[in-house]
Amino acid sequence: MSTPFFKATGPASPVFFGPKTAIPSPAGSAFLSLGSTAAALKTALNAVAGLAAVLAVSLIPHVAGAQAMLLPTVDISVDGHAVNAEIAATEASRAHGLMNRKSLPPDHGMIFVFERTDMHCFWMKNTPLPLSIAFIDDDGTIANIADMQPFDETSHCPVRPVRYALEMAQGWFKSHSIEAPAKVSGLPKP
C-alpha cells in the first residue's frame, strides 16, 4: 500500500487517496483519474502564471511613471503667441507634471492651476526634458521666468505669490522675446 497523499473529508469520514485511486469528478460524471486531475491542475497553474505575467507587464509603465497623464488642454496666448497647454489642476496632475517626458511638440506646454495664490515652487525630479517656467499672477501677468535643468531637485520659485505656472521647452520664452511683465490670456479658471 502506498502512502496517502490527498485527504478529503466528507459528511461521513475522511477518505485517503493513493496514487492509483480515482477521485469523484466535481461535475458528477463518473471519475477522473489522478493523471487527468494533475493535467488539469497544471493547465490551471499555467493560466494563472500567464495572467500574472500579463498583469505585471501592464503595470510596468505605471510603476515607472513612463506614461504621460491624459489631461485636458487649453489654447492660451502668451504675449500674443499661441500655446496649447495641458491643464494640471489637481494635486495628482500637478505632482506628476511633465515627469518622464523626453520632448514637447512646438508651442506646447503645461499650465499649472492652483486653488489659491501662493509661493508655488517647482523642481525637476524625474524630468529629463529641460524646461523654462513662467510664474503667472491671477490677472495673467508673468511675475518671472526661470530655466530648469533636467533632474535638478533645486526649487524654482516665483518672486511673489502666483496662481499659475506655465512650463515650456527650455528657451521657448526667450526665443519669442517674452519677459516679465508680459501678459497671458485665456487662462483656465481655478
Residue pairs with C-beta under 8 A, 6 or more apart in sequence:
1 18
2 18
2 19
2 20
3 18
4 16
4 17
4 18
5 17
5 18
5 19
6 16
6 17
6 23
7 14
7 15
7 16
7 17
8 14
8 15
8 17
9 15
17 23
17 34
19 34
20 34
21 34
22 31
22 32
22 33
22 34
23 31
23 32
23 33
23 34
23 37
24 31
24 32
25 31
25 32
32 40
60 66
61 67
64 100
65 96
65 99
65 100
65 126
66 100
67 100
68 98
68 100
68 101
69 92
69 93
69 96
71 86
71 87
71 88
71 93
71 110
72 86
72 87
73 84
73 85
73 86
73 87
74 84
74 85
74 87
74 111
74 186
74 187
74 188
75 82
75 83
75 84
75 85
75 186
76 82
76 83
76 85
76 111
76 166
76 184
76 185
76 186
76 187
77 83
77 184
77 185
77 186
78 134
78 142
78 166
78 173
78 176
78 178
78 182
78 184
79 176
79 178
79 182
79 183
79 184
81 107
81 176
81 178
82 107
83 107
83 108
83 109
83 166
83 168
84 105
84 107
84 108
84 109
85 108
85 109
85 110
85 111
85 166
86 108
86 109
86 110
86 111
87 93
87 110
87 111
87 113
87 188
88 94
88 96
88 97
88 110
88 111
88 112
88 113
89 112
89 113
89 188
89 190
94 112
94 114
97 110
97 112
97 122
97 127
97 167
98 104
98 110
98 127
98 129
98 131
98 167
99 125
99 126
99 127
100 126
100 127
100 128
101 127
101 128
101 129
102 128
102 129
103 129
103 169
104 129
104 168
104 169
107 172
108 168
109 166
109 167
109 168
109 169
109 172
110 166
110 167
111 164
111 165
111 166
111 187
111 188
112 120
112 122
112 164
112 165
112 166
112 167
113 163
113 164
113 187
113 188
113 190
114 120
114 162
114 163
114 164
114 190
115 190
116 163
116 190
117 137
117 138
117 161
117 162
117 163
118 161
118 162
119 157
119 158
119 160
119 161
119 162
120 135
120 157
120 158
120 162
120 165
121 155
121 156
121 157
121 158
122 133
122 148
122 155
122 156
122 157
122 165
122 167
123 148
123 152
123 153
123 154
123 155
123 156
124 131
124 148
124 149
124 150
124 151
124 152
124 153
124 154
125 151
125 153
126 151
127 148
127 150
127 151
128 150
128 151
129 150
129 169
129 170
130 147
130 148
130 149
130 150
130 169
130 170
131 147
131 148
131 167
131 168
131 169
131 170
132 145
132 146
132 147
132 148
132 167
132 168
132 169
132 170
132 171
132 172
132 173
132 174
133 145
133 146
133 148
133 156
133 165
133 166
133 167
133 168
134 142
134 144
134 145
134 165
134 166
134 168
134 173
134 178
134 180
134 184
135 142
135 143
135 144
135 145
135 146
135 157
135 158
135 159
135 162
135 164
135 165
136 142
136 143
136 162
136 163
136 164
136 165
136 166
136 184
136 187
137 143
137 160
137 162
137 163
137 164
138 162
138 163
140 183
140 184
140 185
140 187
141 180
141 181
141 182
141 183
141 184
142 178
142 179
142 180
142 181
142 182
142 183
142 184
143 158
143 159
143 160
143 162
143 180
143 181
144 158
144 159
144 180
145 173
145 178
145 179
145 180
146 156
147 170
147 171
148 156
148 170
158 165
163 190
164 184
164 187
166 184
173 179
